[in-house]
Amino acid sequence: MAGDKTDYLTPNEVAGLLLVSPITVRQWAQKGMLAAHTTAGGHRRFTRADVERFAAERGVTLADQIEAQAQRTRVLVVDDDAQLNSYLVALLQTSVDDIEVYGAADGFAAGQLVAEHKPDIVILDIMMPGLDGVQVCKAIKASTHSAHAHVVAMTGHHSEQLEHRIIEAGAAVLLKKPFSADELLRHCGFSSTSLKQS
C-alpha cells in the first residue's frame, strides 16, 4: 500500500457509511463479502469503490448519499396533459441545481407520490379527471407529512372564483396557462443562486 494514492477507509468509517457496527464490517471482510486490503501493521482498510459496489449489490444507500438526497429540493408536477407534464419536469431538471422532480398524471398518482417523496414544492393543475387540483391541494395541506409543501397551482380556465377556491385550499398562487418558464421558477421560489448557470 506504500506509495498508493488510493484513499483507504477504516472499518469505523465504513461502518458509518453503511450504518452498521465496525464488528459487522470486520465480519463481512472475514467472510470475503466485502473486499479488504491489509496494511503492513495488519489492519484492514477498504476502498470507497469496493464499499459502493458492496452497497449497490445489496440495495443499500450510503449515509453520505442519504444526506445529499435530503438536501435536494423535491418537486412534484401534477398535470394530466402528458406533453406539458414532461416539459415542466425537464425544465426543472435542466434549470435548477440539487433537485429531484417527479411527475403525476392525476390526483390519485399525486397522492401516492406525495406520501412517498414528501415534496417541498407541488406544481398542480386544477382541471384533471377524478380528483381535481382543489381536492388534491386540500389533501396535501391536511396531511402532517406534506402540509409544508409550497403549492403552485395552474389552469387554462382562469376565473376569480377558481383562484379564490385554490388559494383557500392552501395554494400560494394560481398561474394562468400559458405562463413563462421564468414566471414558474420565480413562483416556485427558485432564486438565481439555485438556478444552473448556462
C-alpha positions as CSV (number, residue, x, y, z in Angstrom):
1,M,0.0,0.0,0.0
2,A,3.0,2.3,0.3
3,G,3.0,4.9,-2.4
4,D,-0.6,4.1,-3.3
5,K,-2.6,7.2,-3.7
6,T,-6.0,5.5,-3.2
7,D,-7.8,6.8,-0.2
8,Y,-8.4,3.9,2.2
9,L,-11.3,3.8,4.7
10,T,-11.0,2.3,8.2
11,P,-13.6,-0.2,9.5
12,N,-15.1,2.6,11.6
13,E,-15.5,4.9,8.5
14,V,-17.1,2.0,6.5
15,A,-19.4,1.3,9.4
16,G,-20.5,4.9,9.4
17,L,-21.2,4.8,5.7
18,L,-23.2,1.5,5.8
19,L,-24.9,2.4,9.2
20,V,-23.7,-0.8,10.9
21,S,-21.2,-1.6,13.6
22,P,-17.5,-1.9,12.9
23,I,-17.7,-5.5,14.1
24,T,-20.2,-6.2,11.3
25,V,-17.8,-4.7,8.8
26,R,-14.9,-6.9,10.0
27,Q,-17.2,-10.0,9.8
28,W,-18.1,-9.2,6.2
29,A,-14.4,-8.8,5.4
30,Q,-13.5,-12.1,7.1
31,K,-16.2,-13.9,5.1
32,G,-15.0,-12.3,1.9
33,M,-18.2,-10.5,1.3
34,L,-16.6,-7.0,1.4
35,A,-13.2,-6.6,-0.3
36,A,-10.5,-5.5,2.2
37,H,-6.8,-4.6,2.0
38,T,-4.4,-5.3,4.9
39,T,-1.8,-2.8,6.0
40,A,1.8,-3.7,7.0
41,G,0.6,-3.5,10.6
42,G,-2.2,-6.0,10.0
43,H,-5.1,-3.5,9.9
44,R,-8.0,-3.8,7.4
45,R,-8.6,-0.9,5.0
46,F,-11.3,-0.5,2.4
47,T,-11.6,1.5,-0.9
48,R,-14.7,3.7,-1.4
49,A,-15.3,1.9,-4.8
50,D,-15.4,-1.5,-3.0
51,V,-17.8,-0.2,-0.4
52,E,-20.0,1.4,-3.0
53,R,-20.1,-1.9,-5.0
54,F,-21.0,-3.8,-1.9
55,A,-23.8,-1.4,-1.1
56,A,-25.2,-1.4,-4.6
57,E,-25.3,-5.2,-4.8
58,R,-27.4,-5.2,-1.6
59,G,-29.6,-2.2,-2.4
60,V,-28.1,-0.1,0.4
61,T,-27.8,3.7,0.2
62,L,-24.7,5.0,1.9
63,A,-25.1,7.5,4.7
64,D,-23.5,10.4,2.9
65,Q,-25.7,9.8,-0.1
66,I,-28.8,9.8,2.1
67,E,-27.6,13.2,3.4
68,A,-27.1,14.6,-0.1
69,Q,-30.6,13.4,-1.2
70,A,-32.1,15.1,1.9
71,Q,-30.6,18.4,0.8
72,R,-32.2,18.3,-2.6
73,T,-35.4,20.1,-3.3
74,R,-38.2,17.6,-4.2
75,V,-40.7,18.8,-6.7
76,L,-43.9,17.1,-7.9
77,V,-45.5,18.1,-11.2
78,V,-49.2,17.1,-11.4
79,D,-50.9,17.5,-14.8
80,D,-52.9,15.1,-17.0
81,D,-51.5,16.8,-20.1
82,A,-48.6,14.4,-20.7
83,Q,-46.7,16.8,-23.0
84,L,-46.9,19.7,-20.5
85,N,-46.0,17.4,-17.6
86,S,-42.9,16.1,-19.4
87,Y,-41.9,19.7,-20.4
88,L,-42.2,21.0,-16.8
89,V,-40.2,18.0,-15.4
90,A,-37.5,18.6,-18.0
91,L,-37.5,22.4,-17.4
92,L,-36.9,22.0,-13.7
93,Q,-34.3,19.3,-14.1
94,T,-32.3,21.4,-16.6
95,S,-32.8,24.7,-14.8
96,V,-32.3,24.0,-11.1
97,D,-29.4,22.6,-9.2
98,D,-29.9,19.9,-6.5
99,I,-33.4,19.0,-7.4
100,E,-35.5,15.8,-7.7
101,V,-38.5,16.0,-9.9
102,Y,-41.4,13.6,-10.1
103,G,-44.4,13.7,-12.5
104,A,-48.0,12.5,-11.8
105,A,-50.8,12.4,-14.4
106,D,-53.8,12.5,-12.0
107,G,-54.8,13.3,-8.4
108,F,-54.6,9.6,-7.3
109,A,-51.0,9.2,-8.5
110,A,-50.1,12.6,-7.0
111,G,-51.4,11.3,-3.6
112,Q,-49.1,8.3,-3.8
113,L,-46.1,10.3,-4.8
114,V,-46.7,12.9,-2.1
115,A,-46.8,10.2,0.5
116,E,-43.7,8.5,-0.9
117,H,-41.4,11.5,-1.6
118,K,-42.8,14.3,0.6
119,P,-42.2,17.1,-2.0
120,D,-41.2,20.6,-1.0
121,I,-43.0,22.1,-4.0
122,V,-46.1,20.8,-5.9
123,I,-46.9,22.3,-9.3
124,L,-50.6,21.4,-9.6
125,D,-53.0,21.6,-12.5
126,I,-56.6,22.3,-11.4
127,M,-58.7,20.7,-14.1
128,M,-58.0,16.9,-14.0
129,P,-60.2,13.8,-14.3
130,G,-61.2,12.2,-11.0
131,L,-59.7,14.3,-8.1
132,D,-59.3,17.9,-9.3
133,G,-56.5,20.2,-8.2
134,V,-58.5,21.8,-5.4
135,Q,-59.2,18.4,-3.8
136,V,-55.6,17.4,-4.2
137,C,-54.4,20.7,-2.7
138,K,-56.7,20.2,0.3
139,A,-55.4,16.7,0.9
140,I,-51.7,17.9,0.7
141,K,-52.3,20.6,3.2
142,A,-54.4,18.4,5.5
143,S,-51.5,15.8,6.0
144,T,-48.8,16.5,8.5
145,H,-46.3,14.9,6.1
146,S,-47.0,17.3,3.3
147,A,-48.6,20.4,4.8
148,H,-45.2,22.2,4.4
149,A,-45.3,21.9,0.6
150,H,-45.4,25.1,-1.4
151,V,-48.3,24.6,-3.9
152,V,-48.1,26.4,-7.2
153,A,-51.5,25.8,-9.0
154,M,-52.0,26.3,-12.7
155,T,-55.0,26.4,-15.0
156,G,-56.0,27.2,-18.6
157,H,-59.5,28.1,-17.4
158,H,-58.9,31.0,-15.0
159,S,-61.7,32.7,-13.1
160,E,-61.7,34.7,-9.9
161,Q,-63.9,32.1,-8.2
162,L,-61.4,29.3,-9.1
163,E,-58.5,31.4,-7.9
164,H,-60.3,32.0,-4.6
165,R,-61.0,28.3,-4.1
166,I,-57.5,27.1,-4.8
167,I,-55.9,29.8,-2.6
168,E,-58.4,28.9,0.2
169,A,-57.3,25.3,-0.2
170,G,-53.7,26.3,0.5
171,A,-52.0,27.1,-2.8
172,A,-49.7,30.1,-2.9
173,V,-50.7,31.2,-6.3
174,L,-52.7,30.3,-9.4
175,L,-50.8,30.7,-12.7
176,K,-52.7,31.2,-15.9
177,K,-51.6,28.9,-18.7
178,P,-49.6,29.6,-20.8
179,F,-47.0,31.0,-18.4
180,S,-43.3,31.6,-18.9
181,A,-40.5,29.4,-17.5
182,D,-39.2,32.4,-15.6
183,E,-42.7,33.0,-14.0
184,L,-42.9,29.4,-12.9
185,L,-39.4,29.3,-11.5
186,R,-40.0,32.6,-9.6
187,H,-43.3,31.4,-8.1
188,C,-41.6,28.1,-7.1
189,G,-39.1,30.2,-5.1
190,F,-36.0,29.4,-7.1
191,S,-33.6,32.3,-6.9
192,S,-30.8,33.0,-9.3
193,T,-28.4,31.2,-6.8
194,S,-30.3,27.9,-7.2
195,L,-30.5,28.1,-11.0
196,K,-28.0,26.3,-13.1
197,Q,-25.6,28.6,-14.9
198,S,-25.5,28.1,-18.6
